[in-house]
Amino acid sequence: MPTLFNPIFIVGAPRSGTTLLQYMLRSHPDIYFPTGESHFIIPLYRNIENFGDLKKPENIRCVLKAMYKLSANFLDNDLHGIKFNIAQLTNELLAEEQDSISKIISTLFQKNANAQGKSRWGDKTPYYVLHMDKLLKMFPSAQFIHIIRDGRDCTLSMFERKNDFGVYNTFFAAKYWEIYVERGRCIGKELGDEIYHEIHYEDLLNTPEKILKEICTFLNEPYNDKILHYKRSEEAGKTPLLQKSLQIDNQAKWKTNMTTRQIRIFEGAVNRTLTEFGYPLITDAKPLSLPIKAFWRTHNQLMTFLNNNFRE
């Protein structure tokens, strides 16, 4: 089994369309993405020295237990090709001499893909956009697709799940979005065009076939119409639009759903970044002053504290 077969990572700021692209690409005849987000790869990488010699079964077992502690729901419900049985997987990994964190992770995903009749595995975990360089060290043949969406629409979507993201005001949402897109592009430039590919969510909605063909070319995979007519989600979950066909109007909602004040705050917070990423400004908002920035950061900290301590 090719343990370091070139995986595909879909990354981006929260609420940028990563799940849509995940469902599209998992409909490809040769590519398999689990339905959720792993979240465990970077924490395991950070603690790689703590697991000792992975030629020993007890240490492999420790890795799998740590993985499960970090992402039990994902491992129980989103790996549709295999059952996450620690004892069984420990024996298989030991027999196959998968003696590194990278090999263990890759083998797990590859077994899952193979069980679904697919030859290549992928993972969609948005925040990995901040760690693409680390992931490339773990998986030297990996490729990354960074999907970018207008931050004002991301903000509206994050507000719908504000407690999940800890985002309670427009300024904080703007800076949150800015960190993700700027860090992603910065790392991407260092990785190069054969490893990193950038798309815009709006382009995926407006010209889906063109964008998907470009993605397949980047991945060195044949284009197949199945990804355009992707298999819908059977459950609404946190992204109910996945139960429907492609929603071309799911863009620029901020123009009607944001107040003028919110737009001015957002554009004042990240006007340079919006322009850099091709999203035009509609106000003449000037950069926010330091006291105003401090106020909104303090407000978000206070709201986070209140939510964490007084949630029912």
Secondary structure, DSSP 8 states (H G I E B T S, - for coil): --TT---EEEE-STTSSHHHHHHHHTTSTTEE--SS----HHHHHHTGGGG--TTSHHHHHHHHHHHHHHHHHHHHHT--SS---HHHHHHHHHHTT--SHHHHHHHHHHHHHHHTT-SEEEEE-GGGGGGHHHHHHHSTT-EEEEEE--HHHHHHHHHHTHHHHT--SHHHHHHHHHHHHHHHHHHHHHH-TTTEEEEEHHHHHHSHHHHHHHHHHHHT----HHHHT----SS-TT-GGGGSS--TT-S-THHHHS-HHHHHHHHHHHHHHHHHTT----S------HHHHHHHHHHHHHHHHHHHHH--
